């Protein structure tokens, strides 16, 4: 239920019962309406106050116009001991021992834990569990936290981070000093849609107008950049069709999307990109648009001190504690390089993962580099395959100098030493027929959108005054 609260001076609110206080508000409103309100007013602000003391959930709406609001702010009429709040306060009836909180702008994990009197010690225990998933470093408005406490002791038993309908992380207490995590991923369904537009001005403005997001535009620029210069070669009247898949879980869109196909049409040239089942993009002839990756994020022969192991048992609790990366034993200060072209999405300092970097390589691949001594790039930077991005270290919770390296494919950690990375320059011959069938299906969808564009342009040209 949503309640809208108006806070009045403490000496009034403490002295009057709630029914009398409500009556007072209504009386003041009537007086203000009679003496202060002009006959016509176009500058009106409304605030709803819902009262729930009645067993029948009676809701009464009070309208405060601009002049009435001024009365409450006039220090000659009322002296306030507390600031008047006319903001909407969302209150949800909770189960006993359960508190839910929606992340707001400016929140930090520390401030949230202080707000609910959970304590910094518990926060660091949860951050220790979060080291393998690093989900709590990017909490932002739109995410939700749910705390479940013991009814007798008020100790925190469990915390859930809701990122979106397809991704939740639960941190559960193991003992007095330790939490474990469980990441819940719901693949939902992916709905295909076509985004089509004609370029007027820049590609960026035209793509935004057509319905692409900023991150999707960046992906298109990156994929097509080897074929066409978006700053110099794009002209007014060029047309584009983009096939996009968006994730939906339980009738709710998660905000996750994948570009499946791109076609940019000019007078004499057509540029294309198609996503194949191997996670790589190719042009219509099957030539790779995804530059090859390298397997190892350094230039020397360092031994693997701890391999990727999703079923590793914790030495104390004997519970599954996955090791989602590969550790290379290397001296502090060793250069660390990116295994592929990409964009830096995180440059953080985690109390347990230490200084780390995350790089997004297109829509399919993501890499992480942990326990660094020094980061040499910043968030938003574009990096190339083999580019030096950091110096290795021993920061965070570490038993010795090493690099912890992770590879994620479609949001899931995989073994970087054995994963199927894009190394080929073209679609393998034995898969070419399947790829061509995929291209034919995507092009047919694009053709429909293209013909609709042409028909609409022709219709607009024939209208009177065109």
DOBANU-208637 format. One record per residue (C-alpha): residue number from 0; x, y, z. Coordinates in Angstrom, 1 decimal. Last residue first. Example, Ala and Ser with C-alpha at 12.3 -4.5 7.8 and 13.67 -1.06 7.14 Angstrom:
REM residues 2
+-----+--------+--------+--------+
: seq :     xx :     yy :     zz :
+-----+--------+--------+--------+
:   1 :   13.7 :   -1.1 :    7.1 :
:   0 :   12.3 :   -4.5 :    7.8 :
+-----+--------+--------+--------+
***
This chain:
REM residues 466
+-----+--------+--------+--------+
: seq :     xx :     yy :     zz :
+-----+--------+--------+--------+
: 465 :    5.4 :   17.6 :  -49.2 :
: 464 :    2.5 :   20.1 :  -49.1 :
: 463 :   -0.1 :   17.6 :  -50.1 :
: 462 :    1.0 :   14.0 :  -49.2 :
: 461 :    2.8 :   12.1 :  -52.0 :
: 460 :    6.2 :   12.2 :  -50.4 :
: 459 :    4.8 :   10.9 :  -47.1 :
: 458 :    3.3 :    7.9 :  -48.8 :
: 457 :    6.6 :    7.2 :  -50.6 :
: 456 :    8.5 :    7.3 :  -47.4 :
: 455 :    6.0 :    5.0 :  -45.7 :
: 454 :    6.2 :    2.5 :  -48.6 :
: 453 :   10.0 :    2.5 :  -48.6 :
: 452 :   10.1 :    1.9 :  -44.8 :
: 451 :    7.5 :   -0.9 :  -45.0 :
: 450 :    9.6 :   -2.5 :  -47.7 :
: 449 :   12.7 :   -2.4 :  -45.5 :
: 448 :   10.8 :   -3.9 :  -42.5 :
: 447 :    9.7 :   -6.8 :  -44.6 :
: 446 :   13.2 :   -7.2 :  -46.0 :
: 445 :   14.7 :   -7.3 :  -42.5 :
: 444 :   12.6 :  -10.3 :  -41.5 :
: 443 :   13.6 :  -12.1 :  -44.7 :
: 442 :   17.3 :  -11.2 :  -44.0 :
: 441 :   17.1 :  -12.8 :  -40.6 :
: 440 :   15.8 :  -16.2 :  -42.0 :
: 439 :   18.2 :  -16.2 :  -44.9 :
: 438 :   21.2 :  -15.5 :  -42.6 :
: 437 :   20.3 :  -18.4 :  -40.4 :
: 436 :   20.0 :  -20.7 :  -43.4 :
: 435 :   23.4 :  -19.5 :  -44.6 :
: 434 :   24.8 :  -20.3 :  -41.2 :
: 433 :   23.4 :  -23.9 :  -41.3 :
: 432 :   24.9 :  -24.4 :  -44.7 :
: 431 :   28.3 :  -23.0 :  -43.6 :
: 430 :   28.6 :  -25.3 :  -40.6 :
: 429 :   30.9 :  -27.9 :  -42.2 :
: 428 :   32.9 :  -25.2 :  -43.8 :
: 427 :   33.7 :  -23.5 :  -40.5 :
: 426 :   32.4 :  -19.9 :  -40.4 :
: 425 :   35.2 :  -17.5 :  -41.0 :
: 424 :   38.4 :  -16.1 :  -39.4 :
: 423 :   38.4 :  -18.6 :  -36.6 :
: 422 :   39.6 :  -17.9 :  -33.0 :
: 421 :   36.4 :  -16.9 :  -31.3 :
: 420 :   36.7 :  -18.7 :  -27.9 :
: 419 :   35.3 :  -22.1 :  -27.2 :
: 418 :   36.1 :  -22.4 :  -23.6 :
: 417 :   39.0 :  -24.7 :  -22.4 :
: 416 :   41.4 :  -22.5 :  -20.5 :
: 415 :   38.8 :  -19.8 :  -19.8 :
: 414 :   36.7 :  -22.3 :  -17.9 :
: 413 :   33.2 :  -20.8 :  -17.9 :
: 412 :   31.4 :  -18.2 :  -15.8 :
: 411 :   27.8 :  -17.6 :  -17.0 :
: 410 :   26.4 :  -14.3 :  -18.2 :
: 409 :   26.3 :  -15.2 :  -21.9 :
: 408 :   29.9 :  -16.4 :  -21.7 :
: 407 :   31.9 :  -15.3 :  -18.7 :
: 406 :   35.7 :  -15.6 :  -18.5 :
: 405 :   37.5 :  -15.0 :  -15.2 :
: 404 :   41.1 :  -14.4 :  -14.3 :
: 403 :   42.5 :  -14.3 :  -10.7 :
: 402 :   46.1 :  -13.0 :  -11.0 :
: 401 :   48.6 :  -13.9 :   -8.2 :
: 400 :   50.7 :  -12.6 :   -5.3 :
: 399 :   49.9 :  -14.6 :   -2.2 :
: 398 :   47.1 :  -15.9 :    0.0 :
: 397 :   44.7 :  -13.2 :   -1.2 :
: 396 :   41.7 :  -11.5 :    0.3 :
: 395 :   42.0 :   -8.0 :   -1.3 :
: 394 :   45.2 :   -6.9 :   -3.1 :
: 393 :   48.1 :   -9.2 :   -4.1 :
: 392 :   49.2 :   -7.7 :   -7.4 :
: 391 :   49.1 :   -7.9 :  -11.2 :
: 390 :   49.7 :   -4.7 :  -13.2 :
: 389 :   46.8 :   -3.5 :  -15.3 :
: 388 :   45.3 :   -3.0 :  -18.8 :
: 387 :   48.1 :   -3.7 :  -21.2 :
: 386 :   46.6 :   -4.2 :  -24.7 :
: 385 :   46.7 :   -7.7 :  -26.1 :
: 384 :   43.3 :   -7.5 :  -27.8 :
: 383 :   42.3 :   -3.9 :  -27.9 :
: 382 :   40.7 :   -1.6 :  -25.3 :
: 381 :   37.9 :    0.9 :  -25.4 :
: 380 :   37.7 :    2.9 :  -22.1 :
: 379 :   34.3 :    3.4 :  -20.5 :
: 378 :   35.5 :    2.8 :  -16.9 :
: 377 :   39.2 :    3.5 :  -16.5 :
: 376 :   42.4 :    1.8 :  -17.7 :
: 375 :   45.8 :    1.2 :  -16.1 :
: 374 :   44.7 :   -0.5 :  -12.9 :
: 373 :   47.4 :   -1.1 :  -10.3 :
: 372 :   48.2 :   -3.9 :   -7.8 :
: 371 :   45.5 :   -6.2 :   -9.1 :
: 370 :   43.7 :   -8.9 :   -7.1 :
: 369 :   41.2 :   -9.6 :   -9.9 :
: 368 :   40.9 :   -9.5 :  -13.7 :
: 367 :   37.4 :  -10.1 :  -15.1 :
: 366 :   36.3 :  -11.0 :  -18.6 :
: 365 :   33.0 :  -10.7 :  -20.5 :
: 364 :   31.8 :  -12.4 :  -23.7 :
: 363 :   28.5 :  -12.6 :  -25.5 :
: 362 :   27.2 :   -9.0 :  -26.1 :
: 361 :   30.4 :   -7.6 :  -27.4 :
: 360 :   33.6 :   -8.1 :  -25.3 :
: 359 :   32.7 :   -6.5 :  -22.0 :
: 358 :   35.7 :   -5.8 :  -19.7 :
: 357 :   35.8 :   -6.0 :  -15.9 :
: 356 :   38.7 :   -4.7 :  -13.9 :
: 355 :   39.8 :   -5.5 :  -10.3 :
: 354 :   41.4 :   -4.0 :   -7.2 :
: 353 :   40.9 :   -6.4 :   -4.4 :
: 352 :   38.5 :   -9.3 :   -4.7 :
: 351 :   38.0 :   -9.3 :   -0.9 :
: 350 :   37.5 :   -5.7 :    0.1 :
: 349 :   36.5 :   -4.8 :   -3.5 :
: 348 :   38.3 :   -1.9 :   -5.4 :
: 347 :   36.6 :   -1.3 :   -8.7 :
: 346 :   37.2 :   -0.5 :  -12.4 :
: 345 :   34.1 :   -1.8 :  -14.1 :
: 344 :   32.7 :   -1.7 :  -17.7 :
: 343 :   35.9 :   -1.5 :  -19.8 :
: 342 :   34.9 :   -1.9 :  -23.4 :
: 341 :   36.2 :   -4.7 :  -25.7 :
: 340 :   38.8 :   -6.1 :  -28.0 :
: 339 :   40.2 :   -9.4 :  -26.7 :
: 338 :   42.4 :  -11.2 :  -24.1 :
: 337 :   43.1 :   -7.9 :  -22.3 :
: 336 :   46.6 :   -7.7 :  -20.9 :
: 335 :   48.1 :   -8.0 :  -17.4 :
: 334 :   51.7 :   -6.7 :  -16.9 :
: 333 :   53.5 :   -8.2 :  -13.9 :
: 332 :   53.8 :   -5.7 :  -11.0 :
: 331 :   53.5 :   -8.2 :   -8.1 :
: 330 :   55.0 :  -11.6 :   -9.1 :
: 329 :   52.9 :  -14.2 :  -10.8 :
: 328 :   50.9 :  -17.3 :   -9.8 :
: 327 :   48.1 :  -17.6 :  -12.3 :
: 326 :   44.6 :  -18.3 :  -10.8 :
: 325 :   41.8 :  -19.4 :  -13.1 :
: 324 :   38.2 :  -18.3 :  -12.5 :
: 323 :   34.9 :  -19.2 :  -11.0 :
: 322 :   36.1 :  -21.1 :   -8.0 :
: 321 :   32.9 :  -22.4 :   -6.7 :
: 320 :   32.3 :  -22.9 :   -2.9 :
: 319 :   30.3 :  -26.1 :   -2.5 :
: 318 :   30.0 :  -26.8 :    1.2 :
: 317 :   32.7 :  -28.7 :    3.1 :
: 316 :   32.4 :  -25.9 :    5.8 :
: 315 :   36.1 :  -25.7 :    6.4 :
: 314 :   37.9 :  -26.6 :    3.2 :
: 313 :   35.1 :  -25.2 :    1.0 :
: 312 :   34.4 :  -27.7 :   -1.7 :
: 311 :   35.1 :  -26.9 :   -5.3 :
: 310 :   32.2 :  -27.7 :   -7.7 :
: 309 :   32.6 :  -24.8 :  -10.2 :
: 308 :   36.4 :  -25.5 :  -10.5 :
: 307 :   38.6 :  -23.2 :  -12.6 :
: 306 :   42.2 :  -24.0 :  -11.8 :
: 305 :   44.3 :  -22.8 :   -8.8 :
: 304 :   48.1 :  -22.2 :   -9.0 :
: 303 :   48.2 :  -22.1 :  -12.8 :
: 302 :   51.9 :  -21.7 :  -13.7 :
: 301 :   53.2 :  -18.6 :  -15.4 :
: 300 :   54.6 :  -18.7 :  -18.9 :
: 299 :   54.8 :  -15.1 :  -19.9 :
: 298 :   52.8 :  -12.6 :  -22.0 :
: 297 :   49.7 :  -12.3 :  -19.9 :
: 296 :   45.9 :  -12.6 :  -20.1 :
: 295 :   45.9 :  -16.1 :  -21.6 :
: 294 :   43.7 :  -17.6 :  -24.4 :
: 293 :   43.9 :  -14.8 :  -27.0 :
: 292 :   40.7 :  -13.7 :  -28.7 :
: 291 :   40.2 :  -13.3 :  -32.5 :
: 290 :   38.4 :  -10.3 :  -33.8 :
: 289 :   34.7 :  -10.6 :  -34.2 :
: 288 :   33.5 :   -9.6 :  -37.6 :
: 287 :   34.2 :  -13.1 :  -39.0 :
: 286 :   33.6 :  -13.8 :  -42.7 :
: 285 :   30.5 :  -15.9 :  -43.3 :
: 284 :   29.6 :  -14.3 :  -46.7 :
: 283 :   26.7 :  -12.3 :  -45.1 :
: 282 :   29.0 :  -10.8 :  -42.5 :
: 281 :   29.9 :  -12.7 :  -39.3 :
: 280 :   29.3 :  -12.2 :  -35.6 :
: 279 :   30.4 :  -14.8 :  -32.9 :
: 278 :   28.4 :  -16.5 :  -30.2 :
: 277 :   28.9 :  -20.0 :  -31.7 :
: 276 :   25.2 :  -20.1 :  -32.7 :
: 275 :   25.7 :  -17.3 :  -35.2 :
: 274 :   25.1 :  -13.5 :  -34.8 :
: 273 :   24.8 :  -11.8 :  -38.2 :
: 272 :   26.4 :   -8.5 :  -39.4 :
: 271 :   25.7 :   -6.7 :  -42.6 :
: 270 :   26.8 :   -3.8 :  -44.8 :
: 269 :   25.0 :   -3.0 :  -48.1 :
: 268 :   26.5 :   -0.8 :  -50.8 :
: 267 :   25.3 :    1.2 :  -53.8 :
: 266 :   22.7 :    3.6 :  -52.5 :
: 265 :   23.3 :    2.8 :  -48.8 :
: 264 :   21.8 :    0.0 :  -46.8 :
: 263 :   22.9 :   -1.0 :  -43.2 :
: 262 :   21.9 :   -4.5 :  -42.1 :
: 261 :   22.3 :   -5.8 :  -38.6 :
: 260 :   21.4 :   -9.1 :  -37.1 :
: 259 :   21.0 :  -10.8 :  -33.8 :
: 258 :   21.6 :   -7.9 :  -31.4 :
: 257 :   21.0 :   -9.2 :  -27.8 :
: 256 :   18.8 :   -7.7 :  -25.1 :
: 255 :   18.5 :   -7.6 :  -21.3 :
: 254 :   16.2 :   -4.9 :  -19.9 :
: 253 :   14.3 :   -7.5 :  -17.8 :
: 252 :   11.0 :   -7.3 :  -19.5 :
: 251 :    8.2 :   -8.6 :  -17.3 :
: 250 :    5.6 :  -11.0 :  -18.6 :
: 249 :    6.9 :  -13.8 :  -16.3 :
: 248 :   10.4 :  -13.3 :  -17.5 :
: 247 :   11.0 :  -11.4 :  -20.8 :
: 246 :   14.4 :  -11.1 :  -22.5 :
: 245 :   14.8 :   -9.0 :  -25.7 :
: 244 :   16.0 :  -10.2 :  -29.0 :
: 243 :   17.0 :   -7.6 :  -31.6 :
: 242 :   17.0 :   -7.7 :  -35.4 :
: 241 :   18.4 :   -4.4 :  -36.8 :
: 240 :   17.3 :   -2.7 :  -40.0 :
: 239 :   19.1 :    0.3 :  -41.4 :
: 238 :   18.4 :    2.9 :  -44.1 :
: 237 :   20.6 :    5.5 :  -45.6 :
: 236 :   18.6 :    8.6 :  -46.5 :
: 235 :   21.0 :   11.1 :  -45.0 :
: 234 :   24.6 :    9.9 :  -45.3 :
: 233 :   26.9 :    7.7 :  -43.2 :
: 232 :   30.4 :    7.5 :  -44.7 :
: 231 :   32.2 :   10.1 :  -42.5 :
: 230 :   31.3 :    9.6 :  -38.8 :
: 229 :   30.0 :    6.0 :  -39.0 :
: 228 :   33.1 :    4.8 :  -40.9 :
: 227 :   32.1 :    1.5 :  -42.5 :
: 226 :   33.2 :   -2.1 :  -42.7 :
: 225 :   35.6 :   -2.5 :  -39.7 :
: 224 :   33.3 :   -0.3 :  -37.6 :
: 223 :   30.3 :   -2.5 :  -38.2 :
: 222 :   30.6 :   -4.6 :  -35.0 :
: 221 :   31.8 :   -1.7 :  -32.8 :
: 220 :   29.3 :    0.8 :  -34.1 :
: 219 :   26.4 :   -1.8 :  -33.6 :
: 218 :   27.6 :   -2.5 :  -30.1 :
: 217 :   27.7 :    1.2 :  -29.2 :
: 216 :   24.2 :    1.6 :  -30.6 :
: 215 :   23.1 :   -1.3 :  -28.4 :
: 214 :   24.6 :    0.4 :  -25.3 :
: 213 :   22.8 :    3.6 :  -26.1 :
: 212 :   19.5 :    1.9 :  -26.5 :
: 211 :   17.8 :    1.3 :  -29.9 :
: 210 :   14.2 :    2.6 :  -30.4 :
: 209 :   14.0 :    4.2 :  -33.9 :
: 208 :   14.6 :    7.7 :  -32.5 :
: 207 :   17.7 :    6.4 :  -30.7 :
: 206 :   19.0 :    4.9 :  -34.0 :
: 205 :   18.4 :    8.2 :  -35.9 :
: 204 :   20.2 :   10.2 :  -33.2 :
: 203 :   23.2 :    7.8 :  -33.2 :
: 202 :   23.3 :    7.4 :  -37.0 :
: 201 :   23.8 :   11.2 :  -37.3 :
: 200 :   21.6 :   13.7 :  -39.3 :
: 199 :   18.6 :   11.9 :  -40.8 :
: 198 :   19.1 :    8.2 :  -41.2 :
: 197 :   16.2 :    6.0 :  -41.9 :
: 196 :   14.9 :    3.5 :  -39.4 :
: 195 :   14.2 :   -0.1 :  -38.6 :
: 194 :   14.2 :   -2.0 :  -35.3 :
: 193 :   12.9 :   -5.6 :  -35.8 :
: 192 :   11.7 :   -7.7 :  -32.8 :
: 191 :   12.5 :  -11.2 :  -31.5 :
: 190 :   11.3 :  -12.2 :  -28.1 :
: 189 :   13.5 :  -14.1 :  -25.7 :
: 188 :   11.8 :  -16.2 :  -23.1 :
: 187 :   12.7 :  -16.7 :  -19.4 :
: 186 :   16.4 :  -17.5 :  -18.8 :
: 185 :   15.9 :  -17.5 :  -15.0 :
: 184 :   19.2 :  -17.1 :  -13.3 :
: 183 :   19.4 :  -17.7 :   -9.5 :
: 182 :   22.9 :  -17.1 :   -8.0 :
: 181 :   23.4 :  -18.8 :   -4.7 :
: 180 :   25.8 :  -17.3 :   -2.1 :
: 179 :   27.4 :  -18.4 :    1.1 :
: 178 :   27.6 :  -16.5 :    4.4 :
: 177 :   30.2 :  -16.9 :    7.2 :
: 176 :   31.1 :  -15.8 :   10.7 :
: 175 :   28.3 :  -17.0 :   13.0 :
: 174 :   27.5 :  -20.0 :   10.7 :
: 173 :   26.3 :  -20.7 :    7.2 :
: 172 :   24.2 :  -17.5 :    6.7 :
: 171 :   22.6 :  -17.3 :    3.3 :
: 170 :   23.3 :  -14.8 :    0.5 :
: 169 :   20.8 :  -15.0 :   -2.4 :
: 168 :   21.5 :  -13.5 :   -5.8 :
: 167 :   18.8 :  -12.8 :   -8.3 :
: 166 :   18.8 :  -12.6 :  -12.1 :
: 165 :   16.0 :  -13.0 :  -14.7 :
: 164 :   13.4 :  -10.7 :  -13.1 :
: 163 :   16.0 :   -8.0 :  -12.5 :
: 162 :   18.8 :   -7.3 :  -10.1 :
: 161 :   17.1 :   -8.6 :   -7.0 :
: 160 :   19.7 :   -9.0 :   -4.2 :
: 159 :   18.5 :  -11.4 :   -1.5 :
: 158 :   19.8 :  -11.3 :    2.1 :
: 157 :   19.5 :  -14.2 :    4.5 :
: 156 :   19.8 :  -15.0 :    8.2 :
: 155 :   20.4 :  -11.6 :    9.7 :
: 154 :   20.2 :  -11.7 :   13.5 :
: 153 :   17.0 :  -10.3 :   15.0 :
: 152 :   17.5 :  -12.7 :   18.0 :
: 151 :   14.0 :  -14.0 :   18.3 :
: 150 :   12.4 :  -13.4 :   14.9 :
: 149 :   15.6 :  -14.3 :   13.0 :
: 148 :   16.0 :  -11.9 :   10.2 :
: 147 :   15.3 :  -12.0 :    6.5 :
: 146 :   16.5 :   -9.0 :    4.4 :
: 145 :   15.3 :   -8.3 :    0.9 :
: 144 :   17.3 :   -5.9 :   -1.3 :
: 143 :   15.9 :   -4.5 :   -4.6 :
: 142 :   17.5 :   -3.2 :   -7.8 :
: 141 :   15.8 :   -0.4 :   -9.7 :
: 140 :   18.2 :    2.3 :   -8.6 :
: 139 :   21.8 :    0.8 :   -8.6 :
: 138 :   23.8 :   -2.0 :   -7.0 :
: 137 :   27.0 :   -2.5 :   -9.0 :
: 136 :   29.5 :   -3.7 :   -6.5 :
: 135 :   27.0 :   -6.0 :   -4.9 :
: 134 :   27.0 :   -8.5 :   -7.8 :
: 133 :   30.7 :   -9.5 :   -7.5 :
: 132 :   30.0 :  -13.2 :   -8.1 :
: 131 :   32.9 :  -15.0 :   -6.5 :
: 130 :   33.7 :  -12.2 :   -4.0 :
: 129 :   30.1 :  -12.0 :   -2.9 :
: 128 :   30.6 :  -14.5 :   -0.1 :
: 127 :   33.3 :  -12.2 :    1.4 :
: 126 :   30.9 :   -9.3 :    0.8 :
: 125 :   28.3 :  -11.0 :    2.9 :
: 124 :   30.8 :  -11.4 :    5.8 :
: 123 :   31.8 :   -7.7 :    5.3 :
: 122 :   28.2 :   -6.6 :    5.6 :
: 121 :   27.7 :   -8.7 :    8.7 :
: 120 :   30.6 :   -6.8 :   10.4 :
: 119 :   29.3 :   -3.5 :    9.1 :
: 118 :   26.1 :   -3.7 :   11.1 :
: 117 :   22.5 :   -4.7 :   10.5 :
: 116 :   20.9 :   -1.6 :   11.9 :
: 115 :   18.5 :   -1.2 :    8.9 :
: 114 :   19.8 :    2.2 :    7.9 :
: 113 :   23.4 :    1.2 :    8.8 :
: 112 :   23.2 :   -1.7 :    6.3 :
: 111 :   21.8 :    0.6 :    3.7 :
: 110 :   24.5 :    3.2 :    4.3 :
: 109 :   27.2 :    0.5 :    3.9 :
: 108 :   25.8 :   -0.9 :    0.7 :
: 107 :   25.7 :    2.6 :   -0.8 :
: 106 :   22.7 :    4.6 :   -1.7 :
: 105 :   23.1 :    7.8 :   -3.7 :
: 104 :   20.2 :    7.1 :   -6.0 :
: 103 :   17.7 :    4.7 :   -4.4 :
: 102 :   17.8 :    1.0 :   -4.0 :
: 101 :   14.4 :   -0.5 :   -3.2 :
: 100 :   14.2 :   -2.1 :    0.3 :
:  99 :   12.4 :   -5.2 :    1.6 :
:  98 :   12.3 :   -6.2 :    5.2 :
:  97 :   11.3 :   -9.7 :    6.5 :
:  96 :   11.2 :  -10.7 :   10.2 :
:  95 :    7.4 :  -10.9 :   10.3 :
:  94 :    6.0 :  -10.7 :    6.8 :
:  93 :    6.0 :   -7.3 :    5.4 :
:  92 :    3.3 :   -4.8 :    4.6 :
:  91 :    4.8 :   -2.5 :    2.0 :
:  90 :    5.2 :    1.2 :    2.5 :
:  89 :    6.1 :    3.6 :   -0.3 :
:  88 :    6.7 :    7.1 :    0.9 :
:  87 :    5.6 :    9.8 :   -1.6 :
:  86 :    7.2 :   13.1 :   -0.8 :
:  85 :    5.4 :   16.0 :    0.9 :
:  84 :    7.8 :   16.1 :    3.9 :
:  83 :    7.6 :   19.1 :    6.2 :
:  82 :   10.9 :   19.5 :    8.1 :
:  81 :   10.7 :   19.0 :   11.8 :
:  80 :   10.5 :   21.4 :   14.7 :
:  79 :    8.3 :   23.8 :   12.7 :
:  78 :    7.1 :   27.1 :   13.9 :
:  77 :    3.7 :   27.9 :   12.3 :
:  76 :    2.1 :   31.2 :   11.2 :
:  75 :    5.0 :   33.6 :   11.0 :
:  74 :    7.3 :   30.8 :    9.7 :
:  73 :    5.2 :   30.5 :    6.5 :
:  72 :    6.0 :   27.1 :    4.9 :
:  71 :    2.7 :   25.5 :    6.0 :
:  70 :    0.7 :   28.5 :    4.7 :
:  69 :    2.6 :   28.3 :    1.3 :
:  68 :    1.2 :   24.8 :    0.7 :
:  67 :   -2.3 :   26.3 :    0.9 :
:  66 :   -1.4 :   28.9 :   -1.7 :
:  65 :    0.0 :   26.2 :   -4.1 :
:  64 :   -3.0 :   23.9 :   -3.8 :
:  63 :   -3.3 :   21.1 :   -1.3 :
:  62 :   -5.8 :   18.4 :   -2.3 :
:  61 :   -6.9 :   16.0 :    0.4 :
:  60 :   -7.8 :   12.5 :   -0.6 :
:  59 :   -9.6 :   10.2 :    1.9 :
:  58 :   -9.1 :    6.5 :    1.9 :
:  57 :  -11.3 :    4.3 :    4.0 :
:  56 :   -9.5 :    0.9 :    4.4 :
:  55 :  -12.7 :   -0.6 :    5.9 :
:  54 :  -11.0 :   -1.0 :    9.4 :
:  53 :  -10.5 :    2.8 :    9.5 :
:  52 :   -7.0 :    3.7 :   10.6 :
:  51 :   -5.7 :    3.6 :    7.0 :
:  50 :   -5.5 :    7.3 :    6.1 :
:  49 :   -4.3 :    8.2 :    2.6 :
:  48 :   -3.0 :   11.7 :    2.0 :
:  47 :   -2.8 :   12.8 :   -1.6 :
:  46 :   -0.7 :   15.8 :   -2.6 :
:  45 :   -1.7 :   18.0 :   -5.5 :
:  44 :    0.1 :   21.0 :   -6.9 :
:  43 :   -1.8 :   23.7 :   -8.7 :
:  42 :   -0.4 :   26.6 :  -10.8 :
:  41 :   -3.3 :   27.3 :  -13.1 :
:  40 :   -5.5 :   29.1 :  -10.6 :
:  39 :   -8.9 :   30.6 :  -11.0 :
:  38 :  -11.1 :   32.3 :   -8.3 :
:  37 :   -8.1 :   32.9 :   -6.1 :
:  36 :   -7.6 :   30.7 :   -3.0 :
:  35 :   -6.7 :   32.5 :    0.1 :
:  34 :   -9.8 :   33.2 :    2.1 :
:  33 :  -12.3 :   30.4 :    1.5 :
:  32 :  -10.0 :   27.6 :    0.3 :
:  31 :   -7.5 :   28.4 :    3.1 :
:  30 :  -10.3 :   28.1 :    5.7 :
:  29 :  -11.5 :   24.8 :    4.2 :
:  28 :   -7.9 :   23.4 :    4.2 :
:  27 :   -7.4 :   24.4 :    7.7 :
:  26 :  -10.5 :   22.6 :    8.7 :
:  25 :   -9.5 :   19.5 :    6.8 :
:  24 :   -6.1 :   19.4 :    8.5 :
:  23 :   -7.7 :   19.9 :   11.9 :
:  22 :  -10.1 :   17.1 :   11.3 :
:  21 :   -7.2 :   14.8 :   10.5 :
:  20 :   -5.5 :   15.8 :   13.7 :
:  19 :   -8.6 :   15.1 :   15.7 :
:  18 :   -8.8 :   11.6 :   14.2 :
:  17 :   -5.1 :   11.0 :   14.9 :
:  16 :   -5.2 :   12.0 :   18.6 :
:  15 :   -3.6 :   15.4 :   19.2 :
:  14 :   -0.8 :   16.4 :   21.5 :
:  13 :    2.1 :   14.5 :   19.9 :
:  12 :    1.3 :   15.7 :   16.4 :
:  11 :    0.9 :   19.3 :   17.4 :
:  10 :    4.1 :   19.7 :   19.5 :
:   9 :    6.0 :   17.8 :   16.9 :
:   8 :    5.2 :   20.2 :   14.2 :
:   7 :    3.5 :   18.5 :   11.2 :
:   6 :    4.8 :   15.7 :    8.9 :
:   5 :    2.7 :   15.0 :    5.8 :
:   4 :    2.8 :   11.4 :    4.8 :
:   3 :    1.6 :    9.8 :    1.5 :
:   2 :    1.0 :    6.1 :    2.0 :
:   1 :    1.3 :    3.5 :   -0.8 :
:   0 :    0.0 :    0.0 :    0.0 :
+-----+--------+--------+--------+
***
